[in-house]
Amino acid sequence: MGRFTNTLKEKKSTPEVTASFAQKAAIPELMVLEELRSFIPPLSEEEFAALEDSILSEGIRDALCVWTSPDGEKILIDGHNRYQIIRKHQISNFSIKEIDLPNLESVKDWMLNLQLGRRNLTPNQLSYLRGLQYNREKSGVGRPIGKINSDNLSELTTTADRLANIHGVTSRTIERDALYAKGIDMMGNENLEMKRELLAGKLKIGKAKIQGLSKEEDVEKAIYQLLGTPKEVVILDPFEEKKKDIVAKIRKMTLDSYELDVETVIKMLREMSQK
């Protein structure tokens, strides 16, 4: 996705809503990028079911947010769970807002800041997002986000100090968060579903053990040890979860959703063939 970055002129630092409109007929095709979806902590099954029930009874109240890439693709940047429910139930009455951002890295910063403002985050999800923010800024791809809560800015000498001030924690907490986020992302590079289950609270592994992954040279072996699973038993196939998603989609096909589901399966197969 590097081609998306640094290809537009720098714009105002504050994202601007450029369009908002109701979709009353066909459901628009929005691109869902996995690297952006990973910025969104997954809902628990109960939370997703509650959201689905709310949408079916009250409709879509908040607009889905999209960013238009330099290639002209409408990329979803907020509303992934709602969009999943929209597609599942063929809901056509909802609105879309276009967010004006200069490049993909700015999109990631915008999404990260939005997620950090959620009130229903678990402690581990919050820790991951704070750590991810720190790691992005330290690597030079993320830009500083948030309001400083100190009159003496000279005291905030490091990235950890500044983020600690913004989030109301200690700089040491931010540093531990960074190790935690790095460990989870390393697990996600091996098995994306494992990362999702960790952030959803389905997979229970101590934070200290995940933080320790950042120092491991053989990450795959270390993950097996964390899970207490012999390497011979589990194969971390990068396509395995995609295969499961495709099979699940086929099994859930109905006469009403058949045409749309077939298109979705074909798209998923094409994505796999390109990797």
Disulfide bonds with the S-S distance in Angstrom:
none
